């Protein structure tokens, strides 16, 4: 399952059925779970942990040191979950000692060509990164979010669950859950209604998310006032509680 031209460091731990293609390099302190396929010409550096049933395509750079001048060789790591597809020429960096010391990518993510995920990012599950989407350091992307091609995300921003960014968006502040954003700088354009339908949200749930969005963005009231109204009208629902908690926790502020 390992091509004779591949180079595997003696300290690397590969499950018995891992495939490693021609001229790929797996460095020290790399752990790869069963069913994972590594295409030719992939570079994996450690400390890196990769779960099961992932497919990493050619020319990807996985687990390289962070692009951060403060990095001084500390033993930080990259953690990748299960069933991720990582396409050609992606760059996924390890964390830094100044933050969590970890870059974490969850399960079932679809990461297309030329995507960059920088140090200390946290990516959830079932996300989609279209070609050349780029995360700066310390970014969080929550479950089921979709980043359009060439989306750029500033340091310390958070993309909420089920959010969607259009092609070429420049994200400088937090994008709330369920929100559709586009532009440079990105502004809110409504809710990701189609994405919610595809993921099984009922028409009633979509309607209350739409009304909550209207209160947050379309009324001439403060965010605090909007949250109070949203809580009063829809606070009993878990999907709206997620929105409220996201807004309350925002450190960079919301796109407007």
N, C-alpha and C positions, 0 to 999 in steps of 0.2 A: 504493500500500500504506500510505501515511501519510495519515490524515484531515486535511483542511484546517484543522481547529481545533486540531490537535496542535501543540505548540511543541517544536522540536528545536534545541538549541544548535549553533552552527556548528562547534564543536570535537568534537561527538559523532560517532562512527563507527558507522554502521549498515550491515550487509550489504544487498545490493540487494533481497532479498525479505522483509526484516523488516516486519511489520505493526505499526502504531501507531494505536490507536483514538482516538476523539474526546476532546478536552480533556486528553489525556495530555501530560506534560511530560518530556522527556529532557534532562538538564542537561549541562554541560560535563564533559569527561573521562569520558564513558560510551562503552563499546564493546559492541556487541550483534552476536552471530553470526547466521549465516543460519538461516532457518526459525523464528526466534523470533517469537512473537505477543504483543503488548502490548495489553491490553484498554483500553476507555475509562477515563478518570479515574485513571490510574496516574501516580505521581510517582517518577522515577528520577534520583537525584543521584550525582555522581561525586566522586572516582574510583571507578568501578564497571566491572567486566568481566563480561559475561553471554555464555555460550556459545551453542551451537546448539540449535534445536528446543525451546526452553523456551516455556511458556505462562504468562503472568502475568496474573491476573484483575484486575477493576476494584477501585479504591480501595487497591491495595497501595502501600506506601511502601518503596522499595528504595534502599539506599545513603545513607540520612540519617546525619547525624553521630551518634556514640554518645551514649547517655544516661549520661554520665559527667562529673562536675563537673571532673575533671582535664583534660578535653579542651580544648585551646587552639588548635584550628584546624590541627593537624598534617595532612599529606597522607596520611592512611591510606586503605584501600580495602576494597571488597567484591568478592569473586570468586565467581561462580556458574558451575557447569559446564554440562553438556548434559542435555536431555530432562527437566528438572524441571517439575513443575506447582506453581504458587504461587497459591493461591486468594485469595478476596476478603479485603481489609483486613489482609493480613499486613504486618509491619514487620520489615525486615531491615537492620540497622545496620552501618556500617563499623567497623573496628578502632580501637585506640588505640596511641599511641606507647609507653605503659607495658608493652605486651605485644608481640604479633607484628606489630602494625600492620595486620593483615588479619583480616577475617571470611571464612571459606571454606565454601562449600556445594558438594558434589561433584555427582555425576550420578544421574539417575533417581530423584530424591526426590519424594515425594508430600506436599506441605505444605498442609494444609487451612486453612480460614478462621480469621482472627484469631490466627494463630501469631506469636509474637515470637521472633526470633533476635537476641540482643544482640551487643555488640562482642566481637571476638576469639574467637568461637565457631568450632569446626571440626566440620562435619557431613560425614559420609562419603557413601556411595552406597547407593541402594535403601532409604532410611529412610522411615518414615511418621510424620508429625506430625498427630495428630487435632486437631480444632477447639480453639483457645485454648491449646494447649501452649505453654509459655513457658520459654525458656532465659535465665538470667542471663548475665553476661559470663564469658568464658573457659571455657565449657563445651565438652566434646567428646562428640559422639554418633557412634558407630562404625557400620559398615556393617550394614544390615538390621535395625537397632533400630526398635522401634515405640513411640511415646509416645502413651498414651491421652489422651482429651480432658481439658483442664484440668490436665495434668501440669505441675508447677512444678519446675524444676531449679536448685539453688543454684549460686552462682559456683564455678568451678574443679572441678566434678564431671565425671566421665566415665561415660557410658553405654556398656557393652560391646556388641560385635556380637551380633546376634540376641536382645538383651534385649527385654523387654516390660514396660511400666508400665501399670497399670490406671488407669481414669478417676479424676481428682482426686488422684493421687499427689503427695506432696511429697518430692522427692528431696534429701536433705541430704548424702549420701555417695555413693561410687562404686557403681554397679550392675555386677557382674561379667558377662562374656559368658554368654549362654544363660539368664539368670536372669529369672524372672517376679517383679515387685515390685509392691506395692500398699499404700496407706495413707498417712496423714499423721501422723507421719513414715512414709515407706515402709519396709517390711520385706520380706525375701525370702519368697516363697510357693512356691518350687519352680523347676523349669526350664520353659522355653518349649517344651515338647515339640511342641505343634501347629505352632508356627512352624518348628521344626527339620524336621518331616516335610514341610511345604509347600516347604521350600527344599532338599529332596533329601538330607537326612541319613539314613544307614542306621539300621536298628534297633540295630545294634551300636554305632554312634557315639552314638546317643541314650542307650543304656544306660550307656556309660562316662562320659558327661557327667552323667547322673543320679547315678552312684556318686561322681564327683568332687564334685558338689554336696553329697551326703550327708556326705562327709568334711569338707568346708569348713564346713558349717552344722549338721549334725545330731549330730556326735560331740562329746563334751566334751573337745576338745583345742584347742591354740592354732593360730592360722593357720599359723605356721611348721611345726608338726608335721603339719598337714593337707597343706600343700604338699609336704612330704617324702614322705608316703604316696602322694599323687597322682602325683608324679614317678616314684616307684618302680613303681607299678602301670600307669600309662598315659602316661608321659612320652614314649614313642616316637611318639605320635600328634600331628599338627599342631594339631588342634582343642583338645586338652588343653594343649599348649604355649602356645597363645594365652591360655587361662585362667590358667595359671601366671604368665606374663609380665605379664598385666594386674594380678593381685593383688600381685605383687612391686613393680610400678611405682606402685601406688596412693599418692597423697599425702594424700588426705582420709580414707582408710580406707574400709572396705566397709560397706554397709548390713547391719544385723544384726537 
